[in-house]
Amino acid sequence: MNAVQDIDDISLNIQIQVSKWKLSTVNRLSLLAGIGFALLGVAYLSVPKSIYHFGLDSLRSTQSEPSQPSNAMMWVFRFIGACLVVVSISYLV
């Protein structure tokens, strides 16, 4: 009877350790996602013109002339970047 209880205790300890490992892996992935969103937001804030050209020029044919973004579009990209940074910081804290 004592051996059966010891096996149950060992099994319970193994299950607890596995659940802690899974929780820490999920926490690491969420931390990585938050950092990734923050970096994306910083990219939108610092180089919105490059982000604009990368996103739109990749959809166009190579023969057409690349367009210049309007001032309003640059502010929209900066706003998106600021929102990404704020959301990611609040997510990480």
C-alpha positions in Angstrom: 0.0 0.0 0.0 2.9 2.4 0.8 4.6 1.7 -2.5 1.4 2.6 -4.4 1.1 5.8 -2.5 4.7 6.6 -3.3 4.1 6.0 -7.0 1.0 8.3 -6.9 3.1 11.0 -5.2 5.8 10.7 -7.8 3.2 10.9 -10.6 1.6 14.0 -9.0 5.1 15.7 -8.7 5.8 14.9 -12.4 2.5 16.3 -13.5 3.1 19.5 -11.4 6.6 19.9 -13.0 5.2 19.4 -16.5 2.4 22.0 -15.9 5.0 24.5 -14.6 7.1 23.9 -17.7 4.1 24.4 -20.0 3.2 27.6 -18.2 6.7 29.0 -18.4 6.9 28.2 -22.1 3.6 30.0 -22.7 4.9 33.0 -20.7 8.1 33.0 -22.8 6.1 32.9 -26.1 3.9 35.8 -24.9 7.0 37.8 -23.9 8.5 37.2 -27.3 5.3 38.3 -29.0 5.1 41.5 -26.9 8.7 42.3 -27.8 8.1 41.6 -31.5 5.1 43.9 -31.5 7.1 46.6 -29.8 9.9 46.3 -32.4 7.4 46.5 -35.2 5.9 49.6 -33.6 9.3 51.2 -33.4 9.9 50.4 -37.0 6.6 52.0 -38.0 7.6 55.1 -35.9 11.2 55.4 -37.1 11.0 54.5 -40.8 7.4 54.8 -42.0 8.4 55.5 -45.6 10.4 52.3 -45.8 7.5 50.3 -44.3 5.2 52.0 -46.8 7.3 51.1 -49.8 8.0 47.6 -48.6 4.3 46.8 -48.2 3.0 48.4 -51.3 5.8 47.9 -53.8 5.9 44.2 -53.2 2.3 44.0 -54.5 3.0 46.1 -57.6 4.6 45.0 -60.9 8.3 45.8 -61.2 7.7 47.9 -64.3 5.6 50.6 -62.6 7.2 53.7 -61.0 7.2 53.6 -57.1 4.7 56.0 -55.7 5.5 58.6 -53.0 3.4 58.4 -49.8 1.4 61.4 -48.8 2.1 63.2 -45.6 -1.2 62.0 -44.1 -0.2 58.4 -44.9 3.0 58.9 -43.0 1.2 60.1 -40.0 -1.2 57.1 -40.2 1.8 54.8 -40.2 3.3 56.7 -37.2 0.0 56.4 -35.4 -0.1 52.7 -36.0 3.5 52.5 -34.7 2.6 54.4 -31.6 -0.4 52.2 -31.0 1.7 49.1 -31.4 4.3 50.3 -28.9 1.7 51.3 -26.3 -0.2 48.0 -26.6 2.9 45.9 -26.4 4.2 47.8 -23.4 0.9 47.4 -21.6 0.9 43.8 -22.6 4.4 43.2 -21.2 3.8 45.0 -17.9 
